[in-house]
């Protein structure tokens, strides 16, 4: 078994080497390096012969003929094709026969032997595999050249028109350029200079981009001839100079001399090899005649070979064992490297989680106290400073949230939810939340929702809101005195599944094509100047792409500098069963609902206690404060509260454990987790312990009051 396995691996290695050599030969052939192409063909023949790869031997013979035809060398390409025929007479290889026959047809056409050319064309077309596009296009190309050499221009033109654009594994661009150049020559012969000019312009683009010197030379010479015939002598002179420059660079006298020397050397070597092979054949024939005399010798040799094979099998087994040991060692090293990388990722995540959590506590004090001071009617001179402080605090909060969001996605801590939600209201809430941002730059937000989209859908409204808030927020940031249009259009629906296309268009500064390549990378805003002028973390679009990946979707952009931008994506939703839809009353909260309520604040940080208590007092809410989880359980048993605000991270027992204990004697009181959420925490854990909702610290006051009011309303409705 081991010898077979090693043999198979050796064949794969040979194929890989032959593949790479073949690819290089096509590159050198078409890029003007005749000598390197010739050298690699020789290497390929040696390698194919050493591995008994008959098909590759035929392919390299045909490549030798094509190379010398293409470079118009003063040697006979037919010698390579004749040798290919010798091999094909012993082995069935239709692909090789098709290409050999069509190349022989072209050489027959060069000699104006029409009958032979047509016979060979038919042979090639019978042998070609029409599913092999590379082979088919090569055969069609030389068939077109054959008709062109015979002066049958209409047939040649028809073939080249049908094969454009060609499909080829190695020289798609070259065949395209060469075919169009021949077509241009045909059009020029008919004085159809306009069609020829269009083709030549296209050929120039391809040849210049792909660096095809022979095509460039032929194109400029044809353009020179056409310009002369049109009596545009100035253009003719320019094209002649270009052609002369290309000829001097790639086909100068010294270069041609070296190429011709290499061609003659190769031809002599090839013929010597043929003679040697023929001599070898004669020797083998002689050996067959005398084989009866050598029976005893061969028997002895056979015994020696069997012994050597036995030794070889033993050595192969030893190599196999050593190789397995080496693989085991390498696998162990890779496993250790993988574990180290995972540890580093966990350490990074834990570090960011700890840093973001620690930053939230003082940030809660900054944003909370700023809000309270703004509510206490400060002086005009103080108000501006407080507004700046509020903006900076909220900016830092958004940045921390973005970092945490990115790392949650990287750590696979986020999953797409599937809940029933009101589609129109979700989009309207996004627009409503950004109305103040829009006013700051004197922008208008327009929301267009396709009326065919169902009102109730099953999906993840929170992540959809995050995606749209990032996109619309970006659009507003980079637009002044303009419109930001949000479109939601139904693409298709099938059996309760609805695919919806979202698009956010703005009239802002636009994004250059170069910047579009990396705009979705973390901390990327296109340039330092943009970052300084417009601010932001550069994480918004990264978060959008990461969130969309949870739904197997992606974000795309269309934009031009000064012409605005358009970001678009598609998501699929399902519709709920009518029996699952529960209509919930409006969550709009009047201050009268909160007035005179009685809350319990569970918080170990003294500053946070003061801030939270004062913010609730602004709405007429009375509060008790517990410093830890034990006190919270005791106070909850002794008093009747309307709601509990529960901090999660506290000394002693955690807020989740305290919530679990309270739920043992009070199932109904709303408990809201008030926490600086870390990367390792899941919202599912909060709800499983008995929390009704979550407020992430530090929070924006409007959101704080809204979540509290919603919880009170839900409890009231249940009662």
Secondary structure, DSSP 8 states (H G I E B T S, - for coil): -HHHHHHHHHHHHHHHHHHHHHHHHHHHHHTT-HHHHHHHHHHHHHHHHHTT-HHHHHHHHHHHHHHHHHTT-SS-THHHHHHHHHHHTTS--HHHHHHHHHHHHHHHHHTT-HHHHHHHHHHHHHH--TT-HHHHHHHHHHHHHHHHHTT-HHHHHHHHHHH-S---TTTHHHHHHHHHHHHHHHHHHTT-HHHHHHHHHHHHHHHHHHT-HHHHHHHHHHHHHHHHHTT-HHHHHHHHHHHHHHHHHHH-HHHHHHHHHHHHHHHHHHHHHHHHHHHHHHHHHHHHHTGGGGHHHHHHHHHHHHHHHHHHHHHHHHHHHHHHHHHHHHHHHHHHHHHHHHHHHHHHHHHHHHHHHHHHHHHHHHHHHHHHHHHT---HHHHHHHHHHHHHHHHHHHHHHHHHHHHHHHTT------EEEEHHHHHHHHHHHTHHHHHHTT-EEEEEE-TTS-SEEEE-HHHHHHHHHHHHHHHHHT-SSSEEEEEEEEEEEETTEEEEEEEEEE-SS---HHHHTTTTSTT--S-HHHHHHH---S-HHHHHHHHHHTTT---EEEE-TTS-EEEEEEEEEE---GGG----------HHHHTT-EEEEE-S-HHHHHHHHHHHHTTT-EEEEESSHHHHHHHHHHS--SEEEEESS-SSS-HHHHHHHHHTT-SSSEEEEEE---TT--HHHHHHHT-SEEEESS--HHHHHHHHHHHHHHHHHH-
